[in-house]
Amino acid sequence: MSYQNYVIAAYAVFAIVLGWDYLATRLQIRRQLRIAQRRAARDTTRPATGELKR
C-alpha cells in the first residue's frame, strides 16, 4: 500500500494555502497603502482652519 498520492495531495494543498496567504496579505497591504495615500492627498488639499465658520 502506497501513500504517495496522499502525500502529493497534502503538499499541493499546503502550497496552495501558503500561496494564497501570501497573496492575500500583499493585496491587503497594497489596499491599505492606497487608502492612506488618498487620505493624505485629501488632507493636503483641505484648508486647515482652527475654528468653525459661522
N, C-alpha and C positions, 0 to 999 in steps of 0.2 A: 504494500500500500504506500503510495507516494503522496506527499503533501505539497508537491511542487506548485500546483495550480493555486492552492490556498495561499501559499507564501507569496506568490507573484501578485495575486489579487490584493493581499493585505498591504504589500509595499506600494502598489499602484494607488490604492485608496489613501494611504498615508501621504504620498507625494502630491496627490490632487488636493487634499485638505491643507497641506503645508503651503502649496502654491496659492490657493485661494486666500488663506490667512494673510500671506504676504501682499497679495494684490489688493485685497480689501483695505488693509492698513494704509497702503500707499495712496489709494484713491481717497480715503478719508482725510489723510494729511493734506493732499492737494486741495480738496474741497474746503477745508478749514483755512488754509493759507489764502485761497481766493476770497473767501468771505472776509478775512482780516484785511486784505488789501483793499477791497471795496469799501469797507468801513473807514479805513484810514483816508481813502480818497474823498469820501463824503465829509469826513471831519475837517479836512483841509479846505474844502470849498465852502463850508458853512461858516458864516461870520460868528465869531465868539463874542457874545455880549454877556456882561455880568448881571444885568438887570432885565427884568421883563418889560416889554414895551407897553405903554398904556394907550 
